[in-house]
Amino acid sequence: METRAPFIIVGAFVLAAIGAVFGFVYWLHNTAGTGARAVHHVQFEGSVSGLLVGAAVLFNGIRVGEVTNLGLVADSPRQVDATIAVVTGTPVHADTKVGLDFQGLTGVPVIALEGGKEVGASIGMQTLIADPEAGQSITQAARNALGRVDSVLAENAEPLKSTIANLKTFTEGLAKNTGGLDSIVAGLVKMTGGGEQAVPKTIYDLGIPSEFDSPKKPLNEQLVMPTPTAILLLDTQRFLLEPNKELPGFSNAQWADSIPKMLQIKLIQSFENYDVAHAPLRSTDNPGTNPQLLVDVRSFQINTDPEPTAEIEFSARILNKDGQVVASRLFQQRRKLDKPDPASAVAAFNDAFASIATELITWTANAI
């Protein structure tokens, strides 16, 4: 008797441990232990592939019970009746929405309940009608969606064909005009300040004569010299090339001021070197009514045909105090460039301007 007693005790302990494990698993599986449950029926239209007895029942995403039975509705073979047991107090009512949800990587189906407007715990057993599409599997839902897409494409085959043809025509047009598009893009980049950094401009000034032949006739009148007039093309600091031709280096070269203003200043400075006491005044410096020396610029450019030549040409008129013309003359000078570059151009312009300014001063001294 003493030998058999330990075996009985050990066996009883093992059975008790196994029972405890099963009880614990059952408690975890039901979330609410062995508490009271409320039974309801859920009816699905069509297949509920993958839904099994024991599947979870969720209410607003919270597990409240499980599926206890699955079966077909006797008088409607297309319908499936699922019996669910949920925690007492779960607000299951006639307006509760029902569907299937798929959880995890494997897509395990569960019954998903969503609360309606009615509040409070359900009083009796409810029969809930699931959404007609709730029984669709993910694969079936995808098939249905693709079917709808296919029907839309079939109904709009001709418009789609026309759209694709128009896109083809458009892309062919773009391919044929790639060069033009590149120019447009480059222009936009330049206009917005993008692209390569601009090369700094080289500024050139115009020289003036400082020596004159003797004897020098003095200027007897205090003249006023307004800013010379010129067409808009000449109102620039760029080196003008005629005909419109590009020469290396001139795109980054410019005069110290616009051509009319620079000629006014340089002519007045030349008069000052000749007779500083009677040199013409600018119109802004004129204290009263004085005779005027009017200059109209006709040309201040580089002629490239047949060879690069610096050309200066202007007309001059002397008006008395009453505004009457007392003398007028055309002046013109040309000098060839040693090389087609800005430095040689400036040297040629300096030489031409020294001659034309000396002629203007001598003519003015004799005319007044």
C-alpha positions as CSV (number, residue, x, y, z in Angstrom):
1,M,0.0,0.0,0.0
2,E,2.8,2.4,0.8
3,T,4.4,1.8,-2.6
4,R,1.3,2.6,-4.6
5,A,0.4,5.8,-2.8
6,P,3.1,8.1,-4.4
7,F,2.0,7.0,-7.9
8,I,-1.6,8.0,-7.2
9,I,-0.5,11.4,-5.9
10,V,1.7,12.0,-8.9
11,G,-1.0,11.0,-11.4
12,A,-3.6,13.2,-9.7
13,F,-1.1,16.1,-9.8
14,V,-0.5,15.6,-13.6
15,L,-4.2,15.5,-14.3
16,A,-4.8,18.6,-12.3
17,A,-2.0,20.4,-14.1
18,I,-3.4,19.4,-17.5
19,G,-6.9,20.6,-16.5
20,A,-5.5,23.9,-15.3
21,V,-3.7,24.4,-18.6
22,F,-6.9,23.7,-20.6
23,G,-8.9,26.0,-18.4
24,F,-6.3,28.8,-18.8
25,V,-6.3,28.4,-22.6
26,Y,-10.1,28.4,-22.6
27,W,-10.2,31.6,-20.5
28,L,-7.7,33.4,-22.8
29,H,-9.6,32.3,-25.9
30,N,-12.9,33.6,-24.6
31,T,-11.4,36.8,-23.1
32,A,-14.1,37.0,-20.6
33,G,-13.4,33.7,-18.9
34,T,-16.5,31.6,-18.2
35,G,-18.8,34.6,-17.8
36,A,-22.3,34.9,-19.2
37,R,-22.7,35.2,-23.0
38,A,-25.5,36.6,-25.2
39,V,-26.3,34.6,-28.3
40,H,-27.1,36.2,-31.7
41,H,-27.5,35.1,-35.3
42,V,-25.8,36.7,-38.2
43,Q,-27.0,35.9,-41.7
44,F,-24.7,36.3,-44.8
45,E,-25.7,36.4,-48.4
46,G,-23.4,34.2,-50.4
47,S,-20.0,32.6,-49.5
48,V,-18.1,33.2,-46.3
49,S,-14.9,31.4,-47.4
50,G,-12.5,30.9,-44.5
51,L,-14.8,31.7,-41.7
52,L,-14.6,29.0,-39.0
53,V,-16.2,28.1,-35.7
54,G,-14.2,29.7,-33.0
55,A,-13.4,32.8,-35.2
56,A,-13.3,36.0,-33.2
57,V,-16.2,38.5,-33.1
58,L,-15.1,42.2,-32.9
59,F,-17.3,45.1,-31.9
60,N,-15.8,48.4,-33.0
61,G,-12.4,46.6,-33.2
62,I,-12.6,45.1,-29.7
63,R,-12.9,41.3,-29.3
64,V,-16.2,40.6,-27.6
65,G,-16.9,36.9,-28.4
66,E,-16.5,34.2,-31.0
67,V,-18.4,32.2,-33.6
68,T,-20.1,29.1,-32.0
69,N,-21.8,27.6,-35.0
70,L,-22.0,27.9,-38.8
71,G,-24.8,26.5,-41.0
72,L,-27.0,27.1,-44.0
73,V,-30.5,28.7,-43.8
74,A,-33.0,26.0,-44.5
75,D,-35.3,27.9,-46.8
76,S,-32.5,29.9,-48.6
77,P,-29.4,27.8,-49.7
78,R,-27.6,31.0,-50.7
79,Q,-27.6,32.3,-47.1
80,V,-25.3,31.3,-44.3
81,D,-26.3,31.6,-40.6
82,A,-23.5,32.2,-38.1
83,T,-24.3,31.9,-34.4
84,I,-22.2,34.2,-32.3
85,A,-21.7,34.4,-28.5
86,V,-20.7,37.8,-27.2
87,V,-20.1,39.2,-23.8
88,T,-23.3,40.1,-22.0
89,G,-23.7,43.9,-22.1
90,T,-22.5,44.2,-25.7
91,P,-24.8,46.7,-27.4
92,V,-26.0,44.5,-30.2
93,H,-29.2,45.9,-31.8
94,A,-31.2,45.7,-35.0
95,D,-29.2,48.6,-36.5
96,T,-25.8,47.1,-35.7
97,K,-23.8,46.9,-38.9
98,V,-22.2,43.5,-39.7
99,G,-19.3,42.6,-42.0
100,L,-16.3,40.4,-42.4
101,D,-12.8,41.6,-41.7
102,F,-9.5,39.9,-42.6
103,Q,-6.7,40.1,-40.0
104,G,-3.0,39.3,-40.1
105,L,-0.7,38.4,-43.0
106,T,-2.8,35.2,-43.7
107,G,-6.1,37.1,-43.9
108,V,-8.0,35.1,-41.2
109,P,-11.6,36.2,-41.4
110,V,-13.5,37.5,-38.3
111,I,-17.0,38.9,-37.9
112,A,-16.8,42.7,-37.4
113,L,-19.7,44.5,-35.7
114,E,-20.1,48.3,-35.7
115,G,-22.4,50.1,-33.3
116,G,-25.5,51.8,-34.6
117,K,-27.6,54.6,-33.0
118,E,-29.4,52.5,-30.4
119,V,-27.6,52.4,-27.0
120,G,-27.5,50.1,-24.1
121,A,-27.1,46.3,-23.8
122,S,-29.2,44.1,-26.1
123,I,-32.3,42.7,-24.3
124,G,-32.9,39.5,-26.4
125,M,-31.4,37.5,-29.2
126,Q,-30.9,39.5,-32.4
127,T,-30.8,38.3,-36.0
128,L,-28.5,40.6,-37.9
129,I,-28.3,40.8,-41.7
130,A,-24.8,41.3,-43.0
131,D,-23.8,43.6,-45.8
132,P,-24.5,41.8,-49.2
133,E,-20.8,42.1,-50.1
134,A,-19.5,41.2,-46.7
135,G,-19.0,37.5,-47.7
136,Q,-16.6,38.3,-50.5
137,S,-13.1,37.2,-50.1
138,I,-10.2,39.5,-50.9
139,T,-9.6,37.7,-54.2
140,Q,-13.3,37.9,-55.2
141,A,-13.4,41.6,-54.3
142,A,-10.4,42.1,-56.5
143,R,-12.0,40.2,-59.3
144,N,-15.2,42.3,-59.1
145,A,-13.2,45.5,-59.1
146,L,-11.2,44.4,-62.2
147,G,-14.5,43.5,-63.8
148,R,-15.9,46.9,-63.2
149,V,-12.7,48.5,-64.6
150,D,-12.9,46.2,-67.6
151,S,-16.5,47.3,-68.3
152,V,-15.5,51.0,-68.0
153,L,-12.7,50.5,-70.5
154,A,-15.0,48.7,-72.9
155,E,-17.6,51.5,-72.8
156,N,-14.9,54.1,-73.4
157,A,-12.8,52.3,-75.9
158,E,-13.1,54.8,-78.7
159,P,-12.4,58.0,-76.6
160,L,-9.4,56.2,-75.1
161,K,-8.2,55.2,-78.6
162,S,-8.5,58.9,-79.7
163,T,-6.7,60.1,-76.6
164,I,-3.8,57.7,-77.2
165,A,-3.6,58.8,-80.8
166,N,-3.5,62.5,-79.8
167,L,-0.7,61.8,-77.3
168,K,1.2,60.0,-80.0
169,T,0.8,63.0,-82.3
170,F,1.8,65.4,-79.5
171,T,5.0,63.4,-78.6
172,E,6.0,63.2,-82.3
173,G,5.6,67.0,-82.6
174,L,7.7,67.5,-79.5
175,A,10.4,65.2,-80.9
176,K,10.5,67.2,-84.2
177,N,10.8,70.5,-82.3
178,T,13.4,69.5,-79.7
179,G,15.7,72.3,-80.8
180,G,13.1,74.9,-80.4
181,L,12.1,73.6,-77.0
182,D,15.7,73.7,-75.9
183,S,15.9,77.4,-76.9
184,I,12.7,78.2,-75.0
185,V,13.9,76.4,-71.9
186,A,17.3,78.2,-72.1
187,G,15.5,81.5,-72.5
188,L,13.4,80.9,-69.4
189,V,16.4,79.8,-67.4
190,K,18.2,83.0,-68.5
191,M,15.2,85.2,-67.8
192,T,14.8,83.7,-64.2
193,G,18.5,84.2,-63.4
194,G,19.4,80.5,-63.6
195,G,22.0,78.7,-65.6
196,E,25.6,79.6,-65.8
197,Q,26.9,82.6,-64.0
198,A,27.1,85.7,-66.2
199,V,30.6,86.8,-67.2
200,P,31.4,90.3,-65.9
201,K,31.3,93.1,-68.5
202,T,34.5,94.9,-69.5
203,I,33.9,98.7,-69.4
204,Y,35.6,100.9,-72.0
205,D,35.8,104.7,-72.0
206,L,36.2,107.1,-74.9
207,G,39.4,109.2,-75.2
208,I,39.4,113.0,-75.9
209,P,41.8,115.3,-77.7
210,S,44.1,117.4,-75.6
211,E,46.3,119.2,-78.1
212,F,45.2,121.6,-80.8
213,D,47.0,123.4,-83.6
214,S,48.0,127.0,-82.9
215,P,46.9,129.8,-83.0
216,K,43.7,128.8,-81.3
217,K,40.7,131.1,-82.0
218,P,38.9,131.7,-78.7
219,L,35.2,130.9,-78.2
220,N,33.4,134.3,-78.0
221,E,30.0,132.9,-76.8
222,Q,29.0,130.7,-73.9
223,L,27.1,127.9,-75.6
224,V,24.7,125.4,-74.1
225,M,25.0,121.8,-75.3
226,P,22.0,119.5,-74.5
227,T,22.3,115.7,-74.6
228,P,22.7,114.7,-78.3
229,T,19.6,113.2,-79.9
230,A,19.7,109.7,-81.4
231,I,17.5,106.8,-82.5
232,L,16.7,104.3,-79.8
233,L,19.2,101.8,-81.3
234,L,22.0,104.1,-80.4
235,D,20.8,104.7,-76.9
236,T,22.8,101.8,-75.5
237,Q,26.1,100.9,-73.9
238,R,26.8,98.0,-76.2
239,F,29.2,98.0,-79.1
240,L,27.0,98.2,-82.2
241,L,28.0,96.0,-85.1
242,E,26.6,96.6,-88.6
243,P,25.3,94.5,-90.3
244,N,24.0,92.5,-87.3
245,K,27.0,90.3,-86.8
246,E,28.7,88.7,-83.9
247,L,32.5,89.1,-83.2
248,P,34.3,87.3,-80.4
249,G,34.7,89.3,-77.2
250,F,32.2,92.1,-78.0
251,S,29.3,90.4,-76.1
252,N,31.1,91.1,-72.8
253,A,32.3,94.6,-73.7
254,Q,30.4,97.9,-73.2
255,W,30.9,101.6,-73.1
256,A,31.1,103.6,-69.8
257,D,27.7,105.2,-70.5
258,S,25.0,105.2,-73.2
259,I,26.3,106.6,-76.5
260,P,24.4,109.9,-76.5
261,K,25.4,110.8,-72.9
262,M,29.0,109.7,-73.4
263,L,29.3,111.9,-76.5
264,Q,27.9,114.9,-74.7
265,I,30.3,114.5,-71.8
266,K,33.3,113.8,-74.1
267,L,32.6,116.7,-76.4
268,I,32.2,119.2,-73.5
269,Q,35.5,117.9,-72.1
270,S,37.1,118.4,-75.5
271,F,35.9,122.0,-75.5
272,E,37.3,122.4,-72.0
273,N,40.7,121.3,-73.2
274,Y,40.4,123.9,-76.0
275,D,39.0,126.8,-74.0
276,V,38.0,126.0,-70.5
277,A,36.6,129.5,-69.8
278,H,34.0,129.3,-72.6
279,A,33.3,125.6,-72.9
280,P,29.7,124.7,-73.5
281,L,27.4,124.2,-70.6
282,R,25.0,121.3,-70.2
283,S,21.4,122.3,-70.4
284,T,21.0,121.6,-66.6
285,D,23.9,124.0,-65.9
286,N,22.4,126.8,-68.1
287,P,21.7,129.9,-65.9
288,G,19.7,131.7,-68.6
289,T,19.1,131.9,-72.3
290,N,22.3,131.2,-74.3
291,P,23.1,130.1,-77.8
292,Q,22.9,126.3,-78.2
293,L,25.0,123.7,-79.9
294,L,22.7,120.8,-81.0
295,V,24.2,117.5,-82.0
296,D,22.2,114.6,-83.6
297,V,24.1,111.2,-83.6
298,R,23.7,109.4,-86.9
299,S,26.2,106.6,-86.4
300,F,28.5,105.3,-83.7
301,Q,29.2,101.7,-84.7
302,I,31.6,99.1,-86.2
303,N,31.0,98.3,-89.8
304,T,32.1,94.7,-90.5
305,D,31.7,94.7,-94.3
306,P,34.1,94.4,-96.0
307,E,36.5,94.8,-93.0
308,P,35.9,96.0,-89.4
309,T,35.8,99.8,-89.3
310,A,34.9,102.2,-86.5
311,E,32.5,104.9,-87.7
312,I,31.3,108.1,-86.0
313,E,28.9,110.4,-87.7
314,F,26.7,113.3,-86.4
315,S,25.2,116.6,-87.5
316,A,25.7,119.9,-85.6
317,R,23.7,123.1,-85.5
318,I,24.3,126.4,-83.7
319,L,21.2,128.3,-82.6
320,N,21.3,131.9,-81.5
321,K,19.4,133.3,-78.5
322,D,16.3,133.6,-80.6
323,G,16.4,129.9,-81.6
324,Q,17.4,130.6,-85.2
325,V,20.0,128.3,-86.9
326,V,23.1,130.3,-87.7
327,A,25.4,127.4,-88.8
328,S,25.1,123.7,-89.5
329,R,27.3,120.9,-90.7
330,L,27.7,117.1,-91.0
331,F,30.8,115.5,-89.4
332,Q,32.0,112.0,-90.1
333,Q,35.2,110.0,-89.3
334,R,36.2,106.3,-90.0
335,R,39.1,104.2,-88.7
336,K,40.0,100.6,-89.5
337,L,40.5,98.2,-86.7
338,D,43.9,96.5,-86.4
339,K,42.1,93.3,-85.0
340,P,38.5,92.4,-84.6
341,D,38.5,92.7,-80.8
342,P,37.2,95.4,-78.3
343,A,40.7,96.8,-77.5
344,S,41.4,97.5,-81.2
345,A,37.9,98.9,-81.6
346,V,38.3,101.4,-78.7
347,A,41.7,102.5,-80.2
348,A,40.0,103.2,-83.5
349,F,37.1,105.0,-81.9
350,N,39.5,107.2,-79.9
351,D,41.4,108.2,-83.0
352,A,38.2,108.9,-85.0
353,F,36.7,110.9,-82.1
354,A,39.8,113.0,-81.6
355,S,39.6,114.1,-85.3
356,I,35.8,114.7,-85.3
357,A,35.9,116.6,-82.0
358,T,38.7,118.8,-83.2
359,E,36.8,119.5,-86.4
360,L,33.6,120.4,-84.4
361,I,35.5,122.8,-82.0
362,T,37.3,124.6,-84.9
363,W,34.1,124.9,-86.8
364,T,32.2,126.2,-83.7
365,A,34.9,128.8,-82.9
366,N,34.7,130.2,-86.5
367,A,30.9,130.2,-86.6
368,I,30.2,132.2,-83.4
